[in-house]
Amino acid sequence: MGLFRRKASTKATESAAADEATPAPDRAPAVDEPTGPSGRGPYDSSQVTAMGPRVDLGAVWLPVLPGLQLRMEVDKKSQKVTGVAATLQGSVLQVQAFAAPKTGGIWDEVREEIGASLTKQGGTVDDVPGTFGRELMARIPAKTPEGKQAVRPARFIGHDGPRWFLRGVLSGRAAVDPEAAKPLESVFANIVVVRDASPRPPRDLLTLTLPQQARKDAAGAEGADAPADATPETPSFDPLTRGPEITEIR
């Protein structure tokens, strides 16, 4: 894994960003042979025999690709990791894992709520069949650095697992170019979710952690001033508030 740095943010979050490419073969990440019934992933930890070519982020084992950079979002007050964004060649995949009830999945209702929220903001949303089942193709109002009105495309994907739900947001090139989306779709499809045995209310965010190397780097850098350019240009983690590289000027 590349090295991670922590940097203060103007929002209520801090970020730890990878500053070198992840060493891995130039191919889609391989997945361990599932031990239980499954089609394609994402997978539950009970379905795989080993972590494989993935980085351990606690509740999520994330596959690695050449050139993939990770940005961990850390809540400033609680110091808890709230999500991870994987950036590759102008595309971004943002991932969060949540608890879900035993009785059924929550993606249908979550998808409806996201659509209603985006529509309220003045965006447009299409609920369409996609690679992982139903997904949302969204166009979100945004502004360019010059202050011009623009729209930002994004794809919301989801997967209901056993007592967990995994949400992904594809933005940048992957939101508009199916070929550009394929590597990050492969990353999402090969994610392994590790759901602990603790009882949790539905939609409770599952615990993510920094990789071991990142924890060492953060501890070593504590109290030191990071250079202004330590964090690469990647989007804010919240897909509803700030956009990635691609916008369409109105």
PAZAPA-4460 file (N, C-alpha, C; in steps of 0.05 Angstrom, whole numbers, plus 32768, in hexadecimal, padded with zeros to 4 digits):
% residues 250
    n_x    n_y    n_z   ca_x   ca_y   ca_z    c_x    c_y    c_z   seq   type   mol
   8011   7FE8   8000   8000   8000   8000   8012   8019   8000     1      M     A
   8007   802E   7FF4   8015   8047   7FF6   8013   8052   8012     2      G     A
   8022   8068   8016   8022   8074   8030   800A   8087   8032     3      L     A
   7FFF   808A   804A   7FE8   809B   804E   7FF1   80B3   8060     4      F     A
   7FE6   80CA   805B   7FEB   80E1   806C   7FD0   80EC   8076     5      R     A
   7FD1   80F8   808D   7FB9   8104   8099   7FBC   8122   8095     6      R     A
   7FA6   812F   808E   7FA7   814C   808A   7F8D   8159   8094     7      K     A
   7F8F   816F   80A2   7F78   817D   80AC   7F67   8187   8095     8      A     A
   7F4D   8187   8099   7F3A   8190   8084   7F2A   81A7   808E     9      S     A
   7F20   81B7   807B   7F0E   81CD   8083   7EF3   81C3   808B    10      T     A
   7EED   81AA   8085   7ED4   819E   808E   7ED9   818F   80A8    11      K     A
   7EC4   8181   80B1   7EC7   8172   80CA   7ED2   8156   80C4    12      A     A
   7EE5   8155   80B2   7EF2   813B   80AC   7F0F   8140   80A8    13      T     A
   7F1F   812B   80AB   7F3B   812B   80A3   7F3F   8115   808F    14      E     A
   7F53   8117   807E   7F58   8103   8069   7F73   80F7   806C    15      S     A
   7F75   80DD   8065   7F8F   80D0   8063   7F91   80C7   8046    16      A     A
   7FA5   80D0   8037   7FA5   80CB   801A   7FBD   80BC   8012    17      A     A
   7FBA   80A9   8000   7FD0   809A   7FF5   7FE1   80AB   7FE2    18      A     A
   7FFC   80AB   7FE4   800C   80BB   7FD3   801E   80AB   7FC1    19      D     A
   8019   8091   7FBE   8026   8081   7FAA   8014   806B   7FA1    20      E     A
   801A   8060   7F8A   8008   804B   7F7F   800A   8032   7F8F    21      A     A
   7FF4   8023   7F90   7FF3   8009   7F9D   8001   7FF5   7F8C    22      T     A
   8015   7FE6   7F95   8022   7FD2   7F85   8010   7FBA   7F81    23      P     A
   8009   7FB5   7F68   7FF8   7F9E   7F62   7FFA   7F98   7F45    24      A     A
   7FF5   7F7F   7F3C   7FF6   7F79   7F20   7FE3   7F8A   7F10    25      P     A
   7FE8   7F8E   7EF6   7FD8   7F9F   7EE5   7FC0   7F8E   7EDB    26      D     A
   7FAD   7F89   7EEC   7F96   7F79   7EE5   7F81   7F7E   7EFA    27      R     A
   7F68   7F75   7EF4   7F53   7F78   7F08   7F59   7F68   7F20    28      A     A
   7F52   7F71   7F38   7F59   7F62   7F51   7F4C   7F46   7F51    29      P     A
   7F5B   7F32   7F59   7F51   7F17   7F5A   7F41   7F14   7F74    30      A     A
   7F2D   7F03   7F74   7F1D   7EFE   7F8C   7F21   7EE1   7F95    31      V     A
   7F22   7EDD   7FAF   7F24   7EC2   7FB9   7F0B   7EB2   7FB1    32      D     A
   7F0E   7E99   7FAE   7EF7   7E88   7FA7   7EE3   7E88   7FBE    33      E     A
   7ECA   7E92   7FB9   7EB7   7E93   7FCF   7EB1   7E77   7FDA    34      P     A
   7EAD   7E76   7FF4   7EA7   7E5C   8001   7E89   7E57   8004    35      T     A
   7E79   7E6C   7FFE   7E5C   7E68   8000   7E4F   7E70   7FE6    36      G     A
   7E34   7E6D   7FE5   7E26   7E73   7FCC   7E29   7E91   7FC6    37      P     A
   7E30   7E97   7FAD   7E32   7EB3   7FA5   7E33   7EB5   7F87    38      S     A
   7E2C   7ECC   7F7C   7E31   7ED2   7F60   7E4B   7EE2   7F5F    39      G     A
   7E48   7EFC   7F5A   7E5F   7F0E   7F5C   7E5D   7F1C   7F77    40      R     A
   7E73   7F29   7F7E   7E74   7F38   7F97   7E65   7F52   7F95    41      G     A
   7E68   7F63   7FAA   7E79   7F60   7FC1   7E72   7F47   7FD2    42      P     A
   7E86   7F40   7FE3   7E84   7F27   7FF2   7E84   7F2C   8010    43      Y     A
   7E78   7F19   801E   7E7A   7F18   803B   7E93   7F09   8042    44      D     A
   7E9F   7F10   8059   7EB8   7F03   8061   7EB5   7EE5   8065    45      S     A
   7E9C   7EDC   8069   7E98   7EBF   806C   7E9A   7EB0   8051    46      S     A
   7E9B   7EBF   803B   7E9B   7EB3   8021   7EB7   7EB0   8015    47      Q     A
   7ECB   7EBB   8022   7EE6   7EBA   8017   7EF9   7EAC   802B    48      V     A
   7F0E   7EA0   8020   7F20   7E91   8031   7F38   7EA1   803B    49      T     A
   7F3E   7EB8   802D   7F55   7EC8   8035   7F50   7EE5   802B    50      A     A
   7F5F   7EF8   8036   7F5B   7F14   802E   7F63   7F18   8011    51      M     A
   7F77   7F0A   8007   7F7F   7F0D   7FEB   7F8C   7F28   7FE6    52      G     A
   7F8C   7F31   7FCD   7F99   7F4A   7FC6   7F88   7F62   7FCD    53      P     A
   7F83   7F65   7FE7   7F72   7F7B   7FF1   7F80   7F89   8009    54      R     A
   7F78   7FA1   800E   7F82   7FB0   8025   7F6D   7FAE   803B    55      V     A
   7F76   7FA9   8054   7F64   7FA6   806A   7F5D   7FC1   8076    56      D     A
   7F43   7FC9   8073   7F39   7FE2   807D   7F24   7FDD   8093    57      L     A
   7F27   7FC7   80A1   7F14   7FC1   80B6   7EFB   7FB3   80AB    58      G     A
   7EE5   7FC1   80AA   7ECC   7FB5   80A0   7ECD   7FB0   8082    59      A     A
   7EE0   7FBB   8074   7EE2   7FB7   8057   7EFE   7FAE   8050    60      V     A
   7F00   7F99   8040   7F19   7F91   8034   7F18   7F9B   8017    61      W     A
   7F28   7FAE   8010   7F26   7FBB   7FF5   7F3B   7FB1   7FE2    62      L     A
   7F33   7FA7   7FCA   7F47   7F9E   7FB7   7F59   7FB5   7FAE    63      P     A
   7F71   7FAE   7FA5   7F84   7FC2   7F9C   7F89   7FBF   7F7E    64      V     A
   7F90   7FD5   7F71   7F96   7FD6   7F55   7FAF   7FE8   7F51    65      L     A
   7FBE   7FE5   7F3B   7FD4   7FF7   7F36   7FCA   8013   7F33    66      P     A
   7FD7   8026   7F41   7FD0   8042   7F3F   7FB9   804A   7F51    67      G     A
   7FAD   8037   7F5F   7F96   803E   7F70   7F9F   804E   7F89    68      L     A
   7F92   8064   7F8F   7F98   8074   7FA6   7F80   8074   7FB9    69      Q     A
   7F85   8072   7FD3   7F6F   8071   7FE6   7F6F   808B   7FF7    70      L     A
   7F57   8094   7FFC   7F54   80AB   800E   7F40   80A3   8024    71      R     A
   7F4A   80A3   803C   7F3A   809B   8053   7F2E   80B4   8060    72      M     A
   7F14   80B3   8065   7F07   80CA   8071   7F04   80C5   808F    73      E     A
   7F0E   80D7   809F   7F0F   80D4   80BC   7F00   80EB   80C9    74      V     A
   7EEC   80E4   80D9   7EDC   80F9   80E8   7EEE   8107   80FC    75      D     A
   7EEF   8121   80FA   7F02   8130   810B   7EFC   812E   8128    76      K     A
   7EE3   812D   812F   7EDC   812C   814C   7EE0   8110   8158    77      K     A
   7ED6   80FC   814A   7ED7   80E1   8155   7EF0   80D2   814D    78      S     A
   7EFE   80DC   8139   7F16   80CF   812E   7F10   80B3   8122    79      Q     A
   7EF7   80AF   811B   7EEF   8096   810E   7EEF   8098   80F0    80      K     A
   7EF8   8083   80E3   7EF8   8083   80C6   7EDC   807E   80BC    81      V     A
   7ED2   8090   80AB   7EB6   808F   80A2   7EB3   8085   8086    82      T     A
   7EC8   8083   8076   7EC5   8079   805B   7EE0   8078   804D    83      G     A
   7EE0   806D   8035   7EF9   806C   8025   7EF2   8073   8008    84      V     A
   7F03   8082   7FFB   7F00   8089   7FDF   7F19   807E   7FD0    85      A     A
   7F14   806F   7FBB   7F29   8064   7FAB   7F2A   8073   7F90    86      A     A
   7F41   807E   7F89   7F44   808F   7F72   7F56   8081   7F5D    87      T     A
   7F4D   8081   7F44   7F5C   8074   7F2F   7F57   8081   7F14    88      L     A
   7F6B   808E   7F09   7F6A   8099   7EEE   7F51   80AA   7EE9    89      Q     A
   7F4D   80BE   7EFA   7F37   80D0   7EF7   7F1C   80C6   7F00    90      G     A
   7F1B   80AF   7F0C   7F02   80A4   7F17   7F05   809F   7F34    91      S     A
   7EEE   80A1   7F42   7EED   809D   7F5F   7ED7   808A   7F67    92      V     A
   7EDE   8077   7F79   7ECA   8066   7F85   7ECA   806B   7FA3    93      L     A
   7EB3   8075   7FAD   7EB1   807A   7FCA   7EA0   8063   7FD6    94      Q     A
   7EAA   8059   7FED   7E9E   8041   7FF9   7E98   8045   8016    95      V     A
   7E80   803C   801F   7E79   803A   803B   7E6A   8020   8040    96      Q     A
   7E6D   8014   8057   7E5F   7FFC   805E   7E4E   8001   8077    97      A     A
   7E36   7FF6   8077   7E22   7FFB   808C   7E16   7FE1   8096    98      F     A
   7E0D   7FE2   80AF   7DFE   7FCB   80B9   7DE2   7FCA   80AC    99      A     A
   7DD8   7FB2   80A9   7DBD   7FAE   809E   7DAE   7F99   80AE   100      A     A
   7D94   7F99   80AD   7D85   7F85   80BD   7D87   7F69   80B1   101      P     A
   7D82   7F55   80C2   7D83   7F39   80B9   7D6D   7F33   80A5   102      K     A
   7D57   7F42   80A7   7D3F   7F3B   8098   7D40   7F43   807B   103      T     A
   7D52   7F54   8073   7D53   7F5D   8057   7D66   7F74   8052   104      G     A
   7D6A   7F7B   8038   7D7C   7F90   8031   7D6F   7FAC   8033   105      G     A
   7D80   7FC0   8031   7D76   7FDC   8034   7D7C   7FED   801B   106      I     A
   7D88   7FE1   8006   7D90   7FF1   7FEF   7D78   7FFE   7FE1   107      W     A
   7D62   7FF0   7FE0   7D4A   7FFC   7FD3   7D41   8015   7FE0   108      D     A
   7D40   8015   7FFB   7D37   802E   8009   7D4C   8043   8009   109      E     A
   7D66   803B   800C   7D7C   804E   800B   7D7D   805C   7FF0   110      V     A
   7D79   804C   7FDB   7D7A   8057   7FBF   7D63   806C   7FBC   111      R     A
   7D4C   8066   7FC6   7D35   8078   7FC4   7D3B   8092   7FD3   112      E     A
   7D48   8090   7FEB   7D4E   80A8   7FFB   7D64   80B9   7FED   113      E     A
   7D78   80AC   7FE2   7D8D   80BB   7FD4   7D80   80CA   7FBC   114      I     A
   7D6F   80BC   7FAD   7D62   80C9   7F96   7D52   80E1   7F9F   115      G     A
   7D42   80DF   7FB5   7D32   80F5   7FBE   7D43   810C   7FC7   116      A     A
   7D5A   8106   7FD4   7D6C   811B   7FDE   7D78   812B   7FC6   117      S     A
   7D81   811C   7FB2   7D8E   8129   7F9B   7D7A   8139   7F8B   118      L     A
   7D61   812F   7F89   7D4C   813E   7F7B   7D46   8158   7F89   119      T     A
   7D45   8157   7FA4   7D40   816F   7FB4   7D56   8184   7FB0   120      K     A
   7D6E   817B   7FAA   7D85   818D   7FA6   7D85   8199   7F89   121      Q     A
   7D72   8190   7F79   7D71   8199   7F5D   7D7E   8187   7F4A   122      G     A
   7D87   816F   7F52   7D93   815C   7F40   7D7F   814B   7F32   123      G     A
   7D89   813A   7F21   7D78   8126   7F13   7D83   810B   7F19   124      T     A
   7D70   80F7   7F1B   7D78   80DC   7F22   7D69   80C8   7F12   125      V     A
   7D76   80B4   7F07   7D69   809E   7EF9   7D70   8084   7F07   126      D     A
   7D5B   8075   7F0F   7D5F   805B   7F1B   7D5F   8046   7F05   127      D     A
   7D77   803A   7F00   7D7A   8029   7EE9   7D87   800F   7EF1   128      V     A
   7D84   7FFA   7EE0   7D93   7FE1   7EE5   7DB1   7FE5   7EDF   129      P     A
   7DC2   7FDA   7EEF   7DDF   7FDE   7EEB   7DEF   7FC4   7EF1   130      G     A
   7E09   7FC8   7EF4   7E1B   7FB1   7EF8   7E14   7FA2   7F11   131      T     A
   7E0B   7FAF   7F26   7E06   7FA3   7F40   7DE8   7FA3   7F47   132      F     A
   7DD7   7FA4   7F33   7DBB   7FA6   7F37   7DB1   7FC2   7F33   133      G     A
   7D9C   7FCB   7F41   7D92   7FE6   7F3E   7DA7   7FFA   7F48   134      R     A
   7DAA   8010   7F3A   7DBD   8025   7F42   7DB1   8040   7F3A   135      E     A
   7DBD   8055   7F44   7DB4   8070   7F3E   7DC9   807E   7F2C   136      L     A
   7DBF   8089   7F16   7DCF   809A   7F05   7DC7   80B7   7F0B   137      M     A
   7DD8   80C6   7F17   7DD1   80E0   7F21   7DE1   80F7   7F13   138      A     A
   7DD4   810E   7F11   7DE1   8126   7F08   7DDC   813B   7F1E   139      R     A
   7DF2   8142   7F2C   7DF0   8152   7F44   7DF9   816F   7F3E   140      I     A
   7DE9   8183   7F47   7DF1   819E   7F42   7E0C   81A4   7F4F   141      P     A
   7E1C   81B4   7F41   7E37   81BA   7F4B   7E3F   81D5   7F3F   142      A     A
   7E56   81DF   7F49   7E61   81F8   7F3E   7E7E   81F3   7F37   143      K     A
   7E87   8200   7F21   7EA3   81FE   7F1A   7EB3   8211   7F2C   144      T     A
   7ECE   820E   7F2C   7EDE   8221   7F3C   7ED9   823E   7F35   145      P     A
   7ED0   8243   7F1C   7ECA   825E   7F14   7EAE   8268   7F1C   146      E     A
   7E9F   8256   7F29   7E85   825D   7F32   7E6E   8258   7F1F   147      G     A
   7E74   824B   7F08   7E5F   8246   7EF4   7E4E   822E   7EFD   148      K     A
   7E35   822E   7EF5   7E24   8218   7EFB   7E2C   81FF   7EEA   149      Q     A
   7E2B   81E8   7EF7   7E33   81CF   7EE9   7E23   81B8   7EF6   150      A     A
   7E25   81A1   7EE9   7E1A   8189   7EF4   7E30   8174   7EF6   151      V     A
   7E2E   8163   7F0A   7E43   814F   7F0F   7E36   8133   7F0E   152      R     A
   7E3F   8122   7EFC   7E33   8107   7EFB   7E3E   80F5   7F12   153      P     A
   7E2E   80E3   7F1B   7E36   80CF   7F2F   7E25   80B7   7F2D   154      A     A
   7E31   809F   7F33   7E22   8086   7F33   7E22   807B   7F50   155      R     A
   7E0A   8076   7F5A   7E07   806A   7F75   7E01   804D   7F72   156      F     A
   7E13   803C   7F7C   7E0F   801F   7F7B   7E0D   8013   7F97   157      I     A
   7E01   7FFC   7F9A   7DFE   7FF1   7FB5   7DFC   7FD2   7FB3   158      G     A
   7E02   7FC6   7FCA   7E00   7FA9   7FCC   7DF7   7FA2   7FE8   159      H     A
   7DE1   7F92   7FEA   7DD8   7F88   8004   7DE5   7F6D   800A   160      D     A
   7DF4   7F6B   8020   7E00   7F53   8029   7DF2   7F48   8042   161      G     A
   7DFC   7F33   804E   7DF1   7F28   8066   7DF6   7F3A   807E   162      P     A
   7DE1   7F49   8086   7DE3   7F5C   809D   7DF5   7F74   8098   163      R     A
   7DFB   7F79   807E   7E0A   7F91   8077   7E01   7F9C   805C   164      W     A
   7E07   7FB5   8058   7E02   7FC2   803E   7E1A   7FD2   8036   165      F     A
   7E22   7FCF   801D   7E3A   7FDE   8013   7E30   7FF1   7FFE   166      L     A
   7E37   800B   8001   7E30   8020   7FEE   7E49   802A   7FE0   167      R     A
   7E47   802D   7FC6   7E5D   8039   7FB7   7E53   8051   7FA6   168      G     A
   7E64   8064   7FA2   7E5E   807B   7F90   7E74   807E   7F7C   169      V     A
   7E6E   807B   7F63   7E81   807F   7F4D   7E7F   809B   7F43   170      L     A
   7E95   80A9   7F41   7E95   80C4   7F37   7EAE   80C9   7F25   171      S     A
   7EB0   80E1   7F1A   7EC5   80E5   7F07   7EBF   80D7   7EEC   172      G     A
   7ED3   80CE   7EDF   7ED0   80C0   7EC5   7EBE   80A7   7EC7   173      R     A
   7EC0   8099   7EDE   7EB0   8081   7EE1   7E92   8085   7EE1   174      A     A
   7E8A   809E   7EE6   7E6D   80A4   7EE7   7E61   80A7   7ECB   175      A     A
   7E72   80AB   7EB7   7E68   80B0   7E9C   7E73   809E   7E87   176      V     A
   7E89   8090   7E8D   7E97   807E   7E7A   7E97   8062   7E84   177      D     A
   7E88   8050   7E77   7E87   8034   7E81   7EA2   8026   7E81   178      P     A
   7EB3   802C   7E6E   7ECE   8020   7E6E   7EDF   802A   7E86   179      E     A
   7EDD   8044   7E8B   7EEC   804F   7EA2   7EE1   8044   7EBC   180      A     A
   7EC8   803C   7EBD   7EBC   8032   7ED6   7EC4   8015   7EDC   181      A     A
   7ECC   8006   7EC8   7ED1   7FE9   7ECC   7EE5   7FE3   7EE2   182      K     A
   7EFD   7FF0   7EE3   7F0F   7FE9   7EF8   7F04   7FED   7F14   183      P     A
   7EF6   8004   7F18   7EEB   8009   7F33   7ED2   7FF8   7F39   184      L     A
   7EC3   7FF0   7F24   7EAE   7FDD   7F28   7EBA   7FC2   7F31   185      E     A
   7ED1   7FBB   7F26   7EDE   7FA2   7F2E   7EE7   7FA4   7F4B   186      S     A
   7EF1   7FBC   7F53   7EF8   7FBF   7F6F   7EE0   7FBB   7F81   187      V     A
   7EC9   7FC8   7F7A   7EB1   7FC5   7F8A   7EA7   7FA8   7F8C   188      F     A
   7EA8   7F9B   7F75   7E9F   7F7F   7F73   7EAF   7F6C   7F84   189      A     A
   7EC9   7F73   7F89   7EDA   7F61   7F98   7EE0   7F6A   7FB5   190      N     A
   7ED0   7F7E   7FBE   7ED2   7F86   7FDA   7EC8   7F6F   7FEC   191      I     A
   7ED5   7F6C   8002   7ECB   7F59   8017   7EC3   7F6A   802F   192      V     A
   7EAA   7F66   8039   7EA0   7F74   8050   7EA3   7F62   8069   193      V     A
   7EAE   7F6D   807E   7EB2   7F5E   8097   7E9E   7F6A   80AB   194      V     A
   7E89   7F5C   80B0   7E74   7F65   80C2   7E79   7F58   80DD   195      R     A
   7E7E   7F69   80F2   7E83   7F5D   810C   7E69   7F52   8118   196      D     A
   7E6B   7F44   812E   7E54   7F37   813A   7E44   7F49   814C   197      A     A
   7E4D   7F61   8150   7E3E   7F74   8162   7E23   7F7B   8157   198      S     A
   7E0F   7F7C   8168   7DF5   7F86   815E   7DF7   7FA3   8157   199      P     A
   7DEC   7FAB   8140   7DED   7FC6   8137   7DD2   7FCE   812A   200      R     A
   7DCA   7FE7   812E   7DB1   7FF0   8121   7DB6   7FF2   8103   201      P     A
   7DA1   7FED   80F3   7DA4   7FF0   80D6   7DAF   800B   80CF   202      P     A
   7DC1   800C   80BB   7DCE   8024   80B1   7DE4   802E   80C3   203      R     A
   7DEA   8020   80D8   7E02   8028   80E8   7E1B   8023   80D8   204      D     A
   7E2C   8037   80D7   7E45   8035   80C7   7E57   8020   80D3   205      L     A
   7E5F   800D   80C2   7E72   7FF8   80CC   7E8E   8005   80CF   206      L     A
   7E9D   7FFB   80E2   7EB6   8007   80EA   7ECC   8003   80D5   207      T     A
   7ED6   8018   80CA   7EED   8017   80B8   7F06   8020   80C8   208      L     A
   7F1D   8017   80BF   7F36   801E   80CC   7F4B   8025   80B7   209      T     A
   7F5E   8035   80BF   7F75   803B   80AD   7F86   8022   80AA   210      L     A
   7F93   801E   8093   7FA6   8008   8090   7FBC   800B   80A4   211      P     A
   7FCA   7FF5   80AA   7FDF   7FF5   80BE   7FF4   8009   80B8   212      Q     A
   7FFD   800B   809E   8012   801E   8097   8009   803A   809B   213      Q     A
   7FEF   8040   8095   7FE4   805B   8099   7FE4   8062   80B6   214      A     A
   7FDD   804F   80C8   7FDD   8055   80E4   7FF9   805C   80EE   215      R     A
   800D   804E   80E4   8028   8054   80EB   8031   806F   80E2   216      K     A
   8029   8076   80C9   8030   8090   80BE   8023   80A6   80CD   217      D     A
   8009   80A2   80D4   7FFA   80B6   80E3   8006   80BB   80FF   218      A     A
   800E   80A5   810C   801A   80A8   8126   8035   80B6   8124   219      A     A
   8044   80B0   8110   805E   80BD   810C   805C   80DB   8105   220      G     A
   8046   80E2   80F8   8043   80FE   80EF   8033   810E   8103   221      A     A
   802B   8103   8119   801A   8112   812C   8029   812A   8137   222      E     A
   801D   8141   8135   8029   8159   813E   8039   8167   8129   223      G     A
   803F   815A   8113   804F   8166   80FE   803C   8175   80EB   224      A     A
   8046   818A   80DE   8036   8199   80CB   803A   818C   80B0   225      D     A
   8024   8184   80A3   8025   8178   8089   8027   818D   8074   226      A     A
   8036   8188   805E   8037   819C   8049   801C   81A1   803D   227      P     A
   8018   81B9   8032   7FFE   81C1   8027   7FF5   81AE   8010   228      A     A
   8009   81A2   8002   8002   8192   7FEB   8003   8174   7FF1   229      D     A
   8000   816D   800B   8003   8151   8013   7FED   8140   8009   230      A     A
   7FD5   814B   8006   7FBE   813C   7FFD   7FB8   8140   7FE0   231      T     A
   7FB7   812A   7FD0   7FB2   812E   7FB3   7F96   8138   7FAF   232      P     A
   7F91   8143   7F97   7F77   814E   7F90   7F63   8138   7F8C   233      E     A
   7F53   8132   7FA0   7F3E   811E   7F9E   7F24   812B   7FA9   234      T     A
   7F0D   8121   7FA2   7EF4   812E   7FAA   7EEF   812A   7FC8   235      P     A
   7EDE   813B   7FD3   7ED4   8137   7FED   7EC5   811C   7FEE   236      S     A
   7EC5   8110   8005   7EB8   80F5   8007   7E9A   80F7   8003   237      F     A
   7E8E   810C   800C   7E71   810E   8009   7E69   8113   7FEC   238      D     A
   7E5D   80FF   7FDE   7E57   8102   7FC2   7E42   8117   7FBC   239      P     A
   7E34   8121   7FD1   7E1E   8133   7FCC   7E27   8150   7FD0   240      L     A
   7E40   8155   7FD8   7E48   8171   7FDE   7E5E   817B   7FCC   241      T     A
   7E6E   816A   7FC0   7E83   8174   7FB0   7E8B   8160   7F9B   242      R     A
   7E92   8169   7F83   7E95   8157   7F6D   7EB1   8150   7F67   243      G     A
   7EB5   813A   7F57   7ECF   8133   7F4D   7ED7   8142   7F34   244      P     A
   7EE7   8135   7F24   7EF4   8144   7F0E   7EE1   814C   7EF8   245      E     A
   7ECB   813D   7EF3   7EBB   8141   7EDB   7EA1   8150   7EE3   246      I     A
   7E9D   8167   7ED6   7E84   8175   7ED9   7E7B   817E   7EBD   247      T     A
   7E62   8183   7EBA   7E57   818C   7EA1   7E4C   81A8   7EA5   248      E     A
   7E59   81BC   7E98   7E51   81D8   7E9C   7E36   81DE   7E8D   249      I     A
   7E24   81EA   7E9B   7E0A   81F1   7E8F   7E0C   820C   7E81   250      R     A
***
